[in-house]
Amino acid sequence: MSSPKPAKVGAGLELKQRIEDEYKNWMVAAPQIYDVCMAKRLKWPSLTCEWLPGFLESPVEGWNRHQLLLGTHTDGDEGNELLIACVDLPDVDTEIDTSKDFGRDTCEVVLRLAHPGGEVNRARHCPQRPTLIATRPAAAACCVFDTEKAAAEAGAAKRGPAIMLRGHGEEGYGLAWNPHAPGELYTVANDGTLCGWDVAAAAGDATTPSWFAQASEVALSDVAFTPRDPWTLGAVGDDRAVKLWDTRKPDGAALARAGAHAADVNAIAFPTFAGDDAAPASLFRFLTGSADRTVKLWDMRQLAEPLHVFENFDGDVLQVQWSPHETDVFAAAGADRRVTFFDVSRVGRAPPPPGDGAGDDDDDDAPPELVFAHGGHKAAVSEFSLSEEDRWLCASVSEDNFLQVWCVGEHIFEDEDEGAPQPPKPPTPQPSPAKRNAPASPGKSLVESVCSAMPVPSPAKKVKVIGGDDAKEDA
């Protein structure tokens, strides 16, 4: 067996050193950038992460207890699990001190559910019933869990999912709950199939999808619903195309198709705003992210050409997500170890002065629409989630077993060209005071009984939470 060539070994060491140097620089700058930043080393890497809606009151005054959906990707000798973690974070109005308890971990896994079929490729909660969680394992069948029952019943966690959905021929990653129709789920797979399920009517093994399309001859990677109506969805995959469907049509034929990228398309995202919360034109916008290292902005009424191409990535783009709070802001992440925020309303502006960017110091050529890049990960970001409760709160997981929870300071996103004339921007919807500052309703407290037993943070000094390589590993 031949040994690695010296040139390759040298390049690998150089890359490793560059990553270490970038991480050290980020650690130094972090207290000035973030309101909150926490790192937790998980026992196994998580391929997925999603905030659950609402939050609970923490026993510590001025703190809230948030809930986070995770999964495991074990080595095969140990069974995989769907995880729910509680994260205690200071309220937006709570004064905190960065000089104390640097690196404190306030995250605890409170519910573990046996996950058949291998690792948890992706997990998503049902928007109308957040205790219902759908997952895509490394197997053809999809799993649906009832976390409320699992938390309340003895032995329920070991029994695994409440429903198994069997309709695909291979495993997959993409799944999307219909935000307009309770209990309606759509999934895609590596065999190019797209299945719709009426989970509300399913029990045990649901072997027949309520809607089916052989959407492609190659793998489909992601699927998403539009905010406009309950029947229009889009999917992307290895055919480098984006396709739109009307699920009222039983034949499964696509309404529209466009060649989208020069390589596999990994992600698609529609805005989360609808109705009075967004300008009418924004309801037709959507994003695609690709292995060609670009994100493209589209108008679903005209798929001949994208509205704009975002090219500031050093690796495959694995995920895109619109902000739940800002109609023009989205984030993207992937192999370049970054979670990068863009503001589409800034496209076409004059570039910022050199050395004035919020991301890397050497990124002086960044376009004006790139507003921030989170550089806290040393490995590829598998997935991230923007919180519906806090304006800039994000959770992200990377291939080196790290979970990071972070909230960027408002000053990072302030428009520095405030006095200059700018293109008109749609009004920005804000969360209602009741939703922003009140604890979750009893119906949305997924694991309240379990979370109540979680260790309470010390009430001594409220601190920003920043963790590094010495972050506590989850058992």
Secondary structure, DSSP 8 states (H G I E B T S, - for coil): -----HHHHHHHHHHHHHHHHHHHHHHHHHHHHEEEEEEEE-SS--S-EEE-SS-EE-SSTTEEEEEEEEE----SSS--EEEEEEEEEE-TT----TTSSTT---EEEEEEEE-TTSSEEEEEE-SS-TTEEEEEESSSSEEEEEHHHHHHSTTHHHH--SEEE---SS----EEE-SSSTTEEEEE-TTSEEEEEEGGG--EEE-S-SEEEE--SS-EEEEEE-SS-SSEEEEEETTSEEEEEETT-TT---SEEEE--SS-EEEEE--S--GGGS-GGGGGEEEEEETTS-EEEEETTB-SS-SEEE---SS-EEEEEE-SS-TTEEEEEETTS-EEEEEGGGTTS----TT--SS-TT-TT--TTEEEEE---SS-EEEEEE-SSSTTEEEEEETTSEEEEEEE-GGGGS-TTTTS------------HHHHHS---GGG-TTHHHHTTS----SS--------TT--B--
